[in-house]
Amino acid sequence: MSNVLIEARPSMMRNSPISAIIFGILTLGLVPFFWRGGQILTIYENGDITYQKGIASREKIELQASEIRTVKVKQSLFARMMNAGNLEIYTTGDAPEVSISGISKPDEIRETLKKLQNV
C-alpha cells in the first residue's frame, strides 16, 4: 500500500471527559483505555480507506475514496472545544458504512476524504 495520510483513533477523554474521569475513578483507570482502543481509521494517499474495530472479535471495512457519497460530522459544543466528534461515512444506501464516535479532528478527516474524492 502507499503512504498513510491519516490514522485516527477515537478518544473517550476528548469526547466526554467528565464521564471518562468518573468512569476511570470507579474502575481504577483500566477500562477507559480499552473502551475505544479497538477502533482504527486509516487513510492512504492512493485513496484506500480501512476501518478496524474490536478487541476480542474484529471487523474490518475497506473502502475507496471514489466510493464515498457523503461524510457527516456531528459535534456538540463541548466536542468542538475539544476538537472531537462523531464521523459517519456513507457510500450507498441510507445507513453509514463507517460510524465512529469520539474521534479527534473529524473536520480534518472529512477534508482529507473530500480531497481524495476529487483526485
N, CA and C atoms as an extended XYZ file, in Angstrom:
357
Properties=species:S:1:pos:R:3:atomname:S:1:resname:S:1:resid:I:1 pbc="F F F"
N         0.838       -1.182        0.000 N   MET     1
C         0.000        0.000        0.000 CA  MET     1
C         0.885        1.248        0.000 C   MET     1
N         0.282        2.401       -0.243 N   SER     2
C         1.039        3.639       -0.289 CA  SER     2
C         1.127        4.263        1.103 C   SER     2
N         1.686        5.466        1.148 N   ASN     3
C         1.903        6.144        2.421 CA  ASN     3
C         0.595        6.493        3.117 C   ASN     3
N         0.603        6.443        4.426 N   VAL     4
C        -0.569        6.762        5.239 CA  VAL     4
C        -0.695        8.273        5.353 C   VAL     4
N        -1.871        8.809        5.041 N   LEU     5
C        -2.131       10.239        5.222 CA  LEU     5
C        -2.630       10.527        6.626 C   LEU     5
N        -3.601        9.742        7.099 N   ILE     6
C        -4.169        9.950        8.432 CA  ILE     6
C        -4.456        8.599        9.066 C   ILE     6
N        -4.114        8.462       10.348 N   GLU     7
C        -4.543        7.314       11.136 CA  GLU     7
C        -5.139        7.890       12.404 C   GLU     7
N        -6.410        7.661       12.637 N   ALA     8
C        -7.116        8.300       13.744 CA  ALA     8
C        -7.791        7.266       14.620 C   ALA     8
N        -7.790        7.548       15.918 N   ARG     9
C        -8.445        6.681       16.891 CA  ARG     9
C        -9.329        7.533       17.788 C   ARG     9
N       -10.540        7.067       18.094 N   PRO    10
C       -11.417        7.821       18.985 CA  PRO    10
C       -10.827        7.922       20.392 C   PRO    10
N       -11.066        9.042       21.026 N   SER    11
C       -10.575        9.266       22.379 CA  SER    11
C       -11.756        9.493       23.310 C   SER    11
N       -11.929        8.611       24.273 N   MET    12
C       -13.044        8.761       25.214 CA  MET    12
C       -12.856       10.039       26.037 C   MET    12
N       -11.608       10.371       26.351 N   MET    13
C       -11.347       11.546       27.166 CA  MET    13
C       -11.760       12.830       26.447 C   MET    13
N       -11.525       12.922       25.146 N   ARG    14
C       -11.908       14.124       24.398 CA  ARG    14
C       -13.410       14.186       24.160 C   ARG    14
N       -14.046       13.048       23.968 N   ASN    15
C       -15.462       13.019       23.636 CA  ASN    15
C       -16.333       13.374       24.838 C   ASN    15
N       -16.053       12.823       25.976 N   SER    16
C       -16.818       13.122       27.191 CA  SER    16
C       -15.885       13.013       28.400 C   SER    16
N       -15.113       14.057       28.669 N   PRO    17
C       -14.088       13.990       29.706 CA  PRO    17
C       -14.612       13.772       31.119 C   PRO    17
N       -15.736       14.382       31.455 N   ILE    18
C       -16.259       14.212       32.819 CA  ILE    18
C       -16.669       12.764       33.044 C   ILE    18
N       -17.376       12.194       32.077 N   SER    19
C       -17.765       10.786       32.189 CA  SER    19
C       -16.538        9.884       32.235 C   SER    19
N       -15.529       10.213       31.447 N   ALA    20
C       -14.312        9.395       31.417 CA  ALA    20
C       -13.595        9.426       32.766 C   ALA    20
N       -13.534       10.590       33.373 N   ILE    21
C       -12.859       10.708       34.672 CA  ILE    21
C       -13.624        9.941       35.744 C   ILE    21
N       -14.937       10.129       35.787 N   ILE    22
C       -15.749        9.412       36.786 CA  ILE    22
C       -15.659        7.912       36.566 C   ILE    22
N       -15.821        7.504       35.315 N   PHE    23
C       -15.745        6.077       34.996 CA  PHE    23
C       -14.356        5.524       35.310 C   PHE    23
N       -13.329        6.308       35.022 N   GLY    24
C       -11.957        5.885       35.303 CA  GLY    24
C       -11.698        5.712       36.789 C   GLY    24
N       -12.229        6.620       37.574 N   ILE    25
C       -12.063        6.509       39.016 CA  ILE    25
C       -12.788        5.271       39.543 C   ILE    25
N       -13.990        5.021       39.033 N   LEU    26
C       -14.767        3.878       39.502 CA  LEU    26
C       -14.156        2.536       39.099 C   LEU    26
N       -13.464        2.495       38.004 N   THR    27
C       -12.906        1.216       37.530 CA  THR    27
C       -11.387        1.156       37.645 C   THR    27
N       -10.825        2.033       38.469 N   LEU    28
C        -9.380        2.073       38.706 CA  LEU    28
C        -8.573        2.381       37.455 C   LEU    28
N        -9.201        3.049       36.503 N   GLY    29
C        -8.482        3.521       35.329 CA  GLY    29
C        -8.153        2.486       34.270 C   GLY    29
N        -8.655        1.275       34.376 N   LEU    30
C        -8.305        0.249       33.388 CA  LEU    30
C        -9.232        0.221       32.187 C   LEU    30
N       -10.521        0.353       32.389 N   VAL    31
C       -11.484        0.196       31.302 CA  VAL    31
C       -11.405        1.324       30.258 C   VAL    31
N       -11.208        2.607       30.620 N   PRO    32
C       -11.185        3.643       29.575 CA  PRO    32
C       -10.126        3.422       28.490 C   PRO    32
N        -9.034        2.768       28.817 N   PHE    33
C        -8.009        2.527       27.813 CA  PHE    33
C        -8.478        1.519       26.770 C   PHE    33
N        -9.357        0.608       27.146 N   PHE    34
C        -9.851       -0.402       26.221 CA  PHE    34
C       -11.205       -0.046       25.618 C   PHE    34
N       -11.870        0.986       26.154 N   TRP    35
C       -13.212        1.340       25.720 CA  TRP    35
C       -13.274        1.617       24.224 C   TRP    35
N       -12.374        2.443       23.724 N   ARG    36
C       -12.352        2.783       22.302 CA  ARG    36
C       -11.048        2.365       21.636 C   ARG    36
N       -10.235        1.634       22.336 N   GLY    37
C        -8.928        1.269       21.822 CA  GLY    37
C        -8.944        0.361       20.622 C   GLY    37
N       -10.052       -0.285       20.337 N   GLY    38
C       -10.102       -1.233       19.247 CA  GLY    38
C       -10.553       -0.645       17.919 C   GLY    38
N       -10.596        0.689       17.790 N   GLN    39
C       -11.037        1.306       16.542 CA  GLN    39
C        -9.879        2.066       15.900 C   GLN    39
N        -9.651        1.796       14.617 N   ILE    40
C        -8.595        2.492       13.891 CA  ILE    40
C        -9.107        2.837       12.490 C   ILE    40
N        -9.036        4.107       12.137 N   LEU    41
C        -9.364        4.567       10.790 CA  LEU    41
C        -8.053        4.965       10.129 C   LEU    41
N        -7.740        4.358        8.987 N   THR    42
C        -6.503        4.648        8.271 CA  THR    42
C        -6.848        5.092        6.858 C   THR    42
N        -6.275        6.240        6.464 N   ILE    43
C        -6.495        6.782        5.125 CA  ILE    43
C        -5.146        6.827        4.416 C   ILE    43
N        -5.081        6.214        3.236 N   TYR    44
C        -3.832        6.156        2.473 CA  TYR    44
C        -3.852        7.169        1.333 C   TYR    44
N        -2.654        7.527        0.844 N   GLU    45
C        -2.521        8.509       -0.241 CA  GLU    45
C        -3.243        8.094       -1.515 C   GLU    45
N        -3.282        6.797       -1.798 N   ASN    46
C        -3.892        6.332       -3.045 CA  ASN    46
C        -5.420        6.253       -2.972 C   ASN    46
N        -6.025        6.666       -1.852 N   GLY    47
C        -7.477        6.684       -1.723 CA  GLY    47
C        -8.052        5.471       -1.021 C   GLY    47
N        -7.218        4.522       -0.607 N   ASP    48
C        -7.696        3.378        0.169 CA  ASP    48
C        -8.009        3.830        1.590 C   ASP    48
N        -9.100        3.327        2.135 N   ILE    49
C        -9.515        3.649        3.499 CA  ILE    49
C        -9.816        2.334        4.197 C   ILE    49
N        -9.247        2.125        5.382 N   THR    50
C        -9.565        0.938        6.168 CA  THR    50
C       -10.060        1.381        7.538 C   THR    50
N       -11.049        0.655        8.032 N   TYR    51
C       -11.586        0.901        9.366 CA  TYR    51
C       -11.658       -0.442       10.077 C   TYR    51
N       -10.980       -0.524       11.221 N   GLN    52
C       -10.988       -1.745       12.025 CA  GLN    52
C       -11.593       -1.427       13.379 C   GLN    52
N       -12.407       -2.353       13.879 N   LYS    53
C       -12.927       -2.175       15.228 CA  LYS    53
C       -13.006       -3.521       15.917 C   LYS    53
N       -12.893       -3.475       17.223 N   GLY    54
C       -12.989       -4.679       18.036 CA  GLY    54
C       -11.653       -5.055       18.645 C   GLY    54
N       -11.722       -5.588       19.832 N   ILE    55
C       -10.522       -6.070       20.517 CA  ILE    55
C       -10.502       -7.586       20.493 C   ILE    55
N       -11.540       -8.219       21.026 N   ALA    56
C       -11.594       -9.690       21.046 CA  ALA    56
C       -12.014      -10.222       19.672 C   ALA    56
N       -13.128       -9.737       19.155 N   SER    57
C       -13.531      -10.090       17.796 CA  SER    57
C       -13.334       -8.841       16.944 C   SER    57
N       -12.901       -9.015       15.727 N   ARG    58
C       -12.511       -7.885       14.901 CA  ARG    58
C       -13.342       -7.805       13.630 C   ARG    58
N       -13.672       -6.578       13.254 N   GLU    59
C       -14.360       -6.301       12.000 CA  GLU    59
C       -13.506       -5.312       11.210 C   GLU    59
N       -13.332       -5.552        9.926 N   LYS    60
C       -12.523       -4.671        9.088 CA  LYS    60
C       -13.312       -4.293        7.840 C   LYS    60
N       -13.366       -3.001        7.552 N   ILE    61
C       -14.059       -2.482        6.385 CA  ILE    61
C       -13.035       -1.754        5.525 C   ILE    61
N       -13.039       -2.036        4.227 N   GLU    62
C       -12.140       -1.369        3.297 CA  GLU    62
C       -12.971       -0.631        2.254 C   GLU    62
N       -12.613        0.615        1.999 N   LEU    63
C       -13.323        1.457        1.043 CA  LEU    63
C       -12.325        2.149        0.122 C   LEU    63
N       -12.822        2.659       -0.975 N   GLN    64
C       -12.082        3.553       -1.847 CA  GLN    64
C       -12.700        4.942       -1.708 C   GLN    64
N       -11.878        5.972       -1.760 N   ALA    65
C       -12.397        7.338       -1.643 CA  ALA    65
C       -13.406        7.640       -2.743 C   ALA    65
N       -13.233        7.037       -3.898 N   SER    66
C       -14.159        7.285       -5.014 CA  SER    66
C       -15.560        6.720       -4.748 C   SER    66
N       -15.685        5.768       -3.814 N   GLU    67
C       -16.981        5.170       -3.479 CA  GLU    67
C       -17.790        6.023       -2.507 C   GLU    67
N       -17.160        6.979       -1.851 N   ILE    68
C       -17.815        7.759       -0.793 CA  ILE    68
C       -18.790        8.755       -1.399 C   ILE    68
N       -19.998        8.753       -0.846 N   ARG    69
C       -21.049        9.670       -1.283 CA  ARG    69
C       -21.121       10.866       -0.342 C   ARG    69
N       -21.114       10.613        0.971 N   THR    70
C       -21.264       11.671        1.966 CA  THR    70
C       -20.393       11.368        3.177 C   THR    70
N       -19.807       12.421        3.757 N   VAL    71
C       -19.098       12.315        5.029 CA  VAL    71
C       -19.777       13.289        5.984 C   VAL    71
N       -20.313       12.759        7.071 N   LYS    72
C       -21.061       13.576        8.026 CA  LYS    72
C       -20.285       13.669        9.338 C   LYS    72
N       -20.176       14.887        9.860 N   VAL    73
C       -19.526       15.128       11.154 CA  VAL    73
C       -20.571       15.705       12.102 C   VAL    73
N       -20.677       15.120       13.287 N   LYS    74
C       -21.579       15.623       14.326 CA  LYS    74
C       -20.733       16.005       15.534 C   LYS    74
N       -20.938       17.245       16.033 N   GLN    75
C       -20.179       17.710       17.193 CA  GLN    75
C       -21.081       18.528       18.108 C   GLN    75
N       -21.008       18.267       19.393 N   SER    76
C       -21.668       19.123       20.367 CA  SER    76
C       -20.749       20.327       20.612 C   SER    76
N       -21.232       21.296       21.360 N   LEU    77
C       -20.418       22.470       21.674 CA  LEU    77
C       -19.131       22.057       22.383 C   LEU    77
N       -19.265       21.187       23.372 N   PHE    78
C       -18.084       20.763       24.118 CA  PHE    78
C       -17.135       19.942       23.240 C   PHE    78
N       -17.688       19.097       22.369 N   ALA    79
C       -16.841       18.303       21.473 CA  ALA    79
C       -16.071       19.213       20.518 C   ALA    79
N       -16.704       20.309       20.052 N   ARG    80
C       -15.991       21.257       19.184 CA  ARG    80
C       -14.842       21.909       19.937 C   ARG    80
N       -15.051       22.227       21.212 N   MET    81
C       -13.976       22.831       22.010 CA  MET    81
C       -12.823       21.854       22.200 C   MET    81
N       -13.126       20.574       22.262 N   MET    82
C       -12.094       19.547       22.443 CA  MET    82
C       -11.582       19.005       21.104 C   MET    82
N       -12.107       19.519       19.989 N   ASN    83
C       -11.736       19.081       18.642 CA  ASN    83
C       -11.976       17.584       18.465 C   ASN    83
N       -13.168       17.154       18.870 N   ALA    84
C       -13.571       15.752       18.733 CA  ALA    84
C       -14.981       15.731       18.163 C   ALA    84
N       -15.448       14.556       17.777 N   GLY    85
C       -16.803       14.454       17.261 CA  GLY    85
C       -17.095       13.075       16.723 C   GLY    85
N       -18.271       12.929       16.143 N   ASN    86
C       -18.691       11.672       15.538 CA  ASN    86
C       -18.566       11.796       14.026 C   ASN    86
N       -18.058       10.762       13.379 N   LEU    87
C       -17.829       10.761       11.943 CA  LEU    87
C       -18.599        9.613       11.323 C   LEU    87
N       -19.361        9.914       10.269 N   GLU    88
C       -20.097        8.878        9.536 CA  GLU    88
C       -19.734        8.983        8.064 C   GLU    88
N       -19.404        7.833        7.455 N   ILE    89
C       -19.061        7.773        6.040 CA  ILE    89
C       -20.116        6.948        5.330 C   ILE    89
N       -20.765        7.559        4.336 N   TYR    90
C       -21.821        6.899        3.568 CA  TYR    90
C       -21.302        6.576        2.168 C   TYR    90
N       -21.615        5.387        1.688 N   THR    91
C       -21.292        5.043        0.300 CA  THR    91
C       -22.603        4.930       -0.472 C   THR    91
N       -23.303        3.836       -0.352 N   THR    92
C       -24.612        3.680       -0.989 CA  THR    92
C       -25.616        3.301        0.092 C   THR    92
N       -26.862        3.595       -0.142 N   GLY    93
C       -27.880        3.245        0.835 CA  GLY    93
C       -28.065        4.331        1.879 C   GLY    93
N       -28.923        4.035        2.858 N   ASP    94
C       -29.276        5.016        3.877 CA  ASP    94
C       -28.458        4.893        5.157 C   ASP    94
N       -27.835        3.746        5.380 N   ALA    95
C       -27.055        3.533        6.600 CA  ALA    95
C       -25.581        3.852        6.334 C   ALA    95
N       -24.892        4.429        7.334 N   PRO    96
C       -23.471        4.722        7.123 CA  PRO    96
C       -22.647        3.435        7.047 C   PRO    96
N       -21.683        3.429        6.165 N   GLU    97
C       -20.769        2.291        6.034 CA  GLU    97
C       -19.828        2.246        7.242 C   GLU    97
N       -19.370        3.429        7.656 N   VAL    98
C       -18.474        3.559        8.816 CA  VAL    98
C       -19.059        4.620        9.734 C   VAL    98
N       -19.138        4.319       11.030 N   SER    99
C       -19.621        5.264       12.027 CA  SER    99
C       -18.690        5.198       13.235 C   SER    99
N       -18.036        6.326       13.550 N   ILE   100
C       -17.065        6.371       14.640 CA  ILE   100
C       -17.454        7.489       15.594 C   ILE   100
N       -17.579        7.168       16.863 N   SER   101
C       -17.896        8.163       17.887 CA  SER   101
C       -16.624        8.611       18.586 C   SER   101
N       -16.537        9.902       18.872 N   GLY   102
C       -15.449       10.423       19.689 CA  GLY   102
C       -14.097       10.469       19.018 C   GLY   102
N       -14.059       10.640       17.715 N   ILE   103
C       -12.773       10.676       17.019 CA  ILE   103
C       -12.228       12.101       17.045 C   ILE   103
N       -10.927       12.251       17.176 N   SER   104
C       -10.332       13.578       17.201 CA  SER   104
C       -10.124       14.089       15.777 C   SER   104
N       -10.211       15.389       15.625 N   LYS   105
C       -10.041       16.093       14.349 CA  LYS   105
C       -10.964       15.581       13.239 C   LYS   105
N       -12.273       15.487       13.483 N   PRO   106
C       -13.169       14.959       12.451 CA  PRO   106
C       -13.244       15.841       11.207 C   PRO   106
N       -13.111       17.165       11.378 N   ASP   107
C       -13.165       18.059       10.214 CA  ASP   107
C       -11.956       17.858        9.304 C   ASP   107
N       -10.796       17.640        9.897 N   GLU   108
C        -9.589       17.377        9.113 CA  GLU   108
C        -9.730       16.073        8.323 C   GLU   108
N       -10.325       15.082        8.936 N   ILE   109
C       -10.544       13.801        8.253 CA  ILE   109
C       -11.525       13.995        7.099 C   ILE   109
N       -12.610       14.740        7.337 N   ARG   110
C       -13.595       14.995        6.284 CA  ARG   110
C       -12.958       15.722        5.102 C   ARG   110
N       -12.146       16.748        5.379 N   GLU   111
C       -11.482       17.498        4.307 CA  GLU   111
C       -10.506       16.621        3.528 C   GLU   111
N        -9.792       15.757        4.218 N   THR   112
C        -8.870       14.833        3.540 CA  THR   112
C        -9.624       13.893        2.618 C   THR   112
N       -10.751       13.373        3.092 N   LEU   113
C       -11.558       12.484        2.262 CA  LEU   113
C       -12.126       13.217        1.048 C   LEU   113
N       -12.535       14.476        1.213 N   LYS   114
C       -13.045       15.255        0.088 CA  LYS   114
C       -11.962       15.474       -0.969 C   LYS   114
N       -10.734       15.745       -0.521 N   LYS   115
C        -9.627       15.933       -1.462 CA  LYS   115
C        -9.350       14.645       -2.228 C   LYS   115
N        -9.401       13.516       -1.541 N   LEU   116
C        -9.142       12.229       -2.204 CA  LEU   116
C       -10.255       11.875       -3.192 C   LEU   116
N       -11.478       12.325       -2.938 N   GLN   117
C       -12.581       12.063       -3.860 CA  GLN   117
C       -12.361       12.779       -5.196 C   GLN   117
N       -11.750       13.942       -5.143 N   ASN   118
C       -11.558       14.763       -6.342 CA  ASN   118
C       -10.315       14.387       -7.137 C   ASN   118
N        -9.520       13.466       -6.641 N   VAL   119
C        -8.281       13.080       -7.348 CA  VAL   119
C        -8.579       12.114       -8.461 C   VAL   119
